[in-house]
Amino acid sequence: MPVLIVGAGLAGLSSAAFLAARGVDVLLVERHPGTSLFPAAVGQNLRTMELLGFGGIAERVPMLPPGLSAFRVRIAATLPGPTFHETVSETDTSQVNALSPARLGTAGQDKMEPILRRRAEELGADLRFDTELVSFGQDDDGVTAVLRDRDGLTSEVRAAYLVAADGNRSGVREALGVGRHGSGTLGHNVSIIFDVDLAGLLDPEPPTLHVLHNEHANGVFITVDAAVNRHLYSVNYDPAAGQSPEDFTPERCVELIRLITELPDLEPDIRAVRPWDTAAMVADRFRVGRVLLAGDAAKVTPPSGGLGGNTAIGDAYDLAWKLAAVLDSTAGPELLDTYDAERRPIADRVVLEAERLAGNRGPATAGDGGREGEELSDEQRAARLVLGFRYRSAAVISDPADEDSADTDSAGTDSAGTDSAGTDSSDTDSAGTDSSDTDSADTYSTDPEDPNHPSGRPGFRAPHVWLHRDGEKLSTVDLFGHGFVLLTGAEGGIWTAAADDVAARLGITLQAHTIAEDLTGYGIEASGASLVRPDGVIAWRTTEAPDDPAAVLLQALTTVLAR
């Protein structure tokens, strides 16, 4: 078995789907009987939707309708009570269309996980629910794992690699002895899913996240599915005051819902109750030998901004194309080291941003519009986080001038992120933090770039440019996601033969496209070329054609693929 995945959350299921789409045999095990019933991690940003598009999944995801849409965050004591403060984030989809051909997704985790599950199963992935990992060990050639099914029967499997997507309480991470850094546990919560008709109480337009602060309980409320009158109320509790999840009996949950609605006779139907902790932590290592951490096993974020679920899918895609390349011997095993180098800095930035957003949702921030001294709006920061991120690793060959001014670390930002409408109530654990240092500086203005003005430098996402082919409109992004792509200017026909020659010598998929349109944002001349990785990230570029394009291209790909 090439890959064993532990955990069927967003990271695990998307890893299974993305790997299976590349022809990799996958076994996924999940100790629960099915996918999540809770609508955590609501919303898929543009980058995530691009990745889902590469995997043939995006069209199945419910999307934001065309036109001007808005999402409101309202801070108040109760649902009908007076508003302390609110923000309304508007998404002009015409502007969004200028940055990506993708559309924003609106699925919660309860809807997204079944979509990913169906796709993975269609592609032949072996998904086993009610099955848990008992133990594992690794050597130079692979991982040996012991599994236990619902009947208590154990079996042993052998895999080349193990993807630990088993959540914030990851037993795999703990068994490996990988520590975590960050702020640690920030709060304790219980989420309540309930059904009741609140049509006379709530204004459904625009969709609203209610952040409620009152003397009885603090928490958040959102309508999950208006069609069936389903809602989620996530309330804080304090262990220091003797409170615990066991206090949230059905009767107590009904009492709390009556308090926040100010409807003493309301009879909500309690569907599920789940405890979870708000935390901000990042694993100190994302790779230990043949084991790789993804999703909440690698990092856990506060729910503000919906960053956790999007980052999990970003982890999965990065892992999938790299694992597939290593397994089919088109890349050296050192390519997997770039997963940590690229994705761990992403996680650090995502956690910092989620903490910043959470700090602006208390009653004391009413009317301040954000923290003093912030020059970028939430929307601008999100754009840089989602589409203006940068990777620094051995799988990126920086421009010489860029290398001279680059930091020596692997700083980057999130390729997941979210739009301002995202929320994320992923459960987190209460594990402590260690003494490892992490970069806490706000570098949004220096390392990422404004995606409205892309540079086309290696390490950045290849920008969206509208093209025309055979009378049809398509994006440069539509060309990515399968193998490597070489984009050349109008006078770059010489690169076609070079790409064919190099692809044959390396045994890889490499498509060369000569673009007649102006490749604004790619920073190449008419005879230049830009090499784009399977994840839509620029790996290398040359502004003009060299004397021997095939030799130069071969050297670039050999470096990127750790050959």
URLIN-V11776 format. One record per residue. N is the residue number from 0. PHI is phi in degrees with one decimal (NA if undefined). Layout:
N;PHI
N;PHI
This chain:
0;NA
1;-62.3
2;-135.8
3;-106.2
4;-112.7
5;-110.0
6;112.2
7;-116.8
8;-85.4
9;-62.4
10;-66.9
11;-67.4
12;-68.7
13;-70.2
14;-60.6
15;-61.7
16;-67.3
17;-66.9
18;-67.6
19;-62.1
20;-64.8
21;-98.1
22;81.1
23;-91.1
24;-70.3
25;-132.0
26;-118.7
27;-114.0
28;-121.0
29;-141.7
30;-73.2
31;-82.4
32;-75.2
33;-163.6
34;-77.8
35;-69.2
36;-92.0
37;-97.2
38;-82.8
39;-69.4
40;52.4
41;-81.2
42;102.4
43;-118.6
44;-77.5
45;-63.3
46;-63.8
47;-61.1
48;-67.1
49;-63.3
50;-63.7
51;-63.6
52;-65.0
53;-58.2
54;-90.8
55;71.7
56;-115.8
57;-55.7
58;-65.7
59;-87.7
60;-88.7
61;-60.5
62;-124.4
63;-65.0
64;-67.9
65;-59.4
66;107.6
67;-86.7
68;-120.8
69;-140.3
70;-135.2
71;-113.5
72;-111.3
73;-114.0
74;-109.3
75;-155.5
76;-85.9
77;-140.5
78;-63.4
79;-86.8
80;-72.5
81;-65.7
82;-85.5
83;-75.2
84;-167.2
85;-150.5
86;-127.1
87;-120.1
88;-97.8
89;-102.7
90;-113.3
91;-83.0
92;-66.8
93;-69.0
94;-71.6
95;-57.7
96;-63.3
97;-76.2
98;-101.8
99;-161.2
100;-77.9
101;-76.9
102;-115.5
103;-66.0
104;-89.2
105;-124.7
106;-77.5
107;-84.9
108;-61.9
109;-66.2
110;-96.4
111;-71.8
112;-60.9
113;-61.9
114;-63.0
115;-65.9
116;-61.4
117;-61.4
118;-64.0
119;-62.3
120;-67.2
121;-58.7
122;-87.2
123;98.3
124;-68.2
125;-93.8
126;-108.1
127;-120.2
128;-86.0
129;56.3
130;-135.2
131;-120.0
132;-80.6
133;-89.6
134;-161.6
135;-155.0
136;-147.2
137;-133.4
138;-135.9
139;-66.3
140;-105.5
141;167.9
142;-123.6
143;-109.5
144;-125.6
145;-106.6
146;-114.7
147;-130.8
148;-92.6
149;-62.6
150;-89.1
151;84.3
152;-82.2
153;-105.5
154;-146.8
155;-114.6
156;-126.3
157;-119.5
158;-133.8
159;-70.2
160;-140.9
161;-120.7
162;-102.3
163;-89.6
164;-119.5
165;-94.9
166;83.3
167;-64.9
168;-92.7
169;-45.0
170;-69.0
171;-65.6
172;-60.5
173;-66.2
174;-64.7
175;-78.7
176;75.1
177;-81.9
178;-81.5
179;-135.5
180;-125.1
181;134.1
182;-74.4
183;82.7
184;-75.0
185;-108.5
186;179.6
187;-119.0
188;-140.9
189;-129.7
190;-97.2
191;-120.7
192;-97.3
193;-146.5
194;-113.2
195;-169.8
196;-83.4
197;-116.8
198;-58.7
199;-80.1
200;-107.3
201;-111.3
202;-94.3
203;-72.2
204;-120.0
205;-78.1
206;-54.8
207;-133.3
208;-98.7
209;-95.6
210;-99.9
211;-108.5
212;-124.3
213;-149.9
214;-71.3
215;-91.5
216;-168.9
217;-109.2
218;-178.7
219;-129.4
220;-132.1
221;-151.4
222;-79.8
223;-83.4
224;-148.3
225;-64.3
226;-63.7
227;-116.3
228;57.6
229;-104.1
230;-134.0
231;-127.6
232;-123.6
233;-109.5
234;-117.3
235;-80.7
236;-139.1
237;-124.6
238;-59.9
239;-64.0
240;-95.4
241;83.2
242;-89.1
243;-153.0
244;-58.7
245;-65.0
246;-69.7
247;-91.5
248;-71.5
249;-53.0
250;-66.1
251;-66.8
252;-62.8
253;-62.1
254;-60.9
255;-65.4
256;-65.1
257;-64.7
258;-66.1
259;-74.6
260;-92.7
261;57.8
262;-122.0
263;-65.9
264;-104.4
265;-63.8
266;-119.5
267;-73.2
268;-95.9
269;-75.3
270;-96.5
271;-163.1
272;-135.6
273;-143.2
274;-82.3
275;-159.6
276;-116.6
277;-81.9
278;-149.6
279;-138.2
280;-148.5
281;-130.1
282;-64.3
283;-73.5
284;-142.7
285;-101.2
286;-136.3
287;-130.5
288;62.0
289;-97.2
290;-114.3
291;-126.1
292;-92.8
293;-142.7
294;63.5
295;-69.0
296;-67.4
297;-93.0
298;-155.4
299;-134.8
300;-120.2
301;-59.8
302;-71.2
303;-63.3
304;92.5
305;64.1
306;-80.8
307;-63.1
308;-66.1
309;-65.2
310;-65.7
311;-60.1
312;-68.4
313;-62.8
314;-57.0
315;-61.4
316;-68.1
317;-60.3
318;-63.7
319;-62.8
320;-69.9
321;-75.4
322;-61.3
323;-60.4
324;-67.2
325;-68.8
326;-66.6
327;-94.2
328;65.5
329;-86.6
330;-138.3
331;-79.5
332;-61.0
333;-64.6
334;-59.0
335;-68.9
336;-65.0
337;-73.6
338;-61.8
339;-65.6
340;-61.3
341;-92.5
342;-87.8
343;-69.2
344;-61.4
345;-58.8
346;-61.2
347;-58.8
348;-69.2
349;-62.9
350;-63.5
351;-60.4
352;-68.2
353;-63.5
354;-65.5
355;-62.1
356;-63.4
357;-62.1
358;-68.0
359;-99.1
360;-117.3
361;-94.2
362;-62.9
363;-71.1
364;-90.6
365;-53.5
366;81.3
367;-86.3
368;68.2
369;129.1
370;-79.4
371;-61.2
372;92.3
373;-75.5
374;-93.2
375;-104.4
376;-74.6
377;-58.4
378;-65.9
379;-66.7
380;-64.0
381;-63.1
382;-62.2
383;-67.6
384;-66.8
385;-84.6
386;-118.2
387;-104.2
388;-63.2
389;-136.2
390;-100.9
391;-126.6
392;-164.7
393;-70.2
394;-92.7
395;-133.8
396;-105.3
397;-70.0
398;-60.6
399;-52.8
400;-66.3
401;-70.1
402;-64.0
403;-62.7
404;-104.2
405;-77.9
406;-69.6
407;-83.3
408;-89.5
409;-106.0
410;-59.1
411;-162.0
412;-133.1
413;-73.6
414;-96.4
415;-109.9
416;58.7
417;-161.7
418;-82.8
419;-69.8
420;-89.5
421;-77.1
422;-133.9
423;-150.3
424;-113.0
425;-57.8
426;-70.8
427;-132.4
428;-104.0
429;-106.5
430;-61.1
431;-78.0
432;-109.1
433;-111.3
434;-93.5
435;-64.3
436;-82.2
437;-143.5
438;-73.2
439;-99.5
440;-72.2
441;-84.7
442;-112.3
443;-59.1
444;-85.8
445;-110.3
446;-91.1
447;-71.9
448;-128.3
449;-73.0
450;-66.0
451;-71.6
452;-134.8
453;-70.4
454;-100.0
455;74.8
456;-73.3
457;-56.3
458;99.4
459;-94.5
460;-61.9
461;-65.4
462;-70.1
463;-77.8
464;-133.4
465;-72.7
466;-123.8
467;-130.7
468;-140.5
469;51.9
470;79.2
471;-111.6
472;-94.2
473;-145.6
474;-103.1
475;-55.2
476;-61.6
477;-66.5
478;-85.6
479;-99.3
480;106.7
481;-109.7
482;-122.6
483;-79.8
484;-128.9
485;-114.6
486;-93.9
487;-125.4
488;-74.3
489;-60.7
490;-105.2
491;-100.6
492;-58.9
493;-62.5
494;-75.6
495;-61.7
496;-65.0
497;-63.3
498;-64.9
499;-62.8
500;-63.7
501;-67.1
502;-59.9
503;-65.9
504;-69.6
505;-95.3
506;69.4
507;-118.8
508;-89.7
509;-143.5
510;-106.6
511;-100.0
512;-127.1
513;-87.1
514;-104.1
515;-76.1
516;-69.0
517;-70.5
518;-83.8
519;-58.5
520;95.9
521;-95.3
522;68.4
523;-123.6
524;-83.0
525;-61.4
526;-101.7
527;-78.7
528;-149.4
529;-127.7
530;-94.7
531;-111.8
532;-74.1
533;-62.4
534;-95.4
535;77.7
536;-105.0
537;-71.5
538;-93.4
539;-167.3
540;-152.2
541;-136.1
542;-68.2
543;-134.7
544;-70.0
545;-80.1
546;-65.4
547;-126.1
548;-57.4
549;-63.1
550;-65.2
551;-67.4
552;-66.3
553;-60.3
554;-63.6
555;-62.5
556;-69.2
557;-61.6
558;-68.5
559;-60.5
560;-89.1
561;53.9
562;-83.6
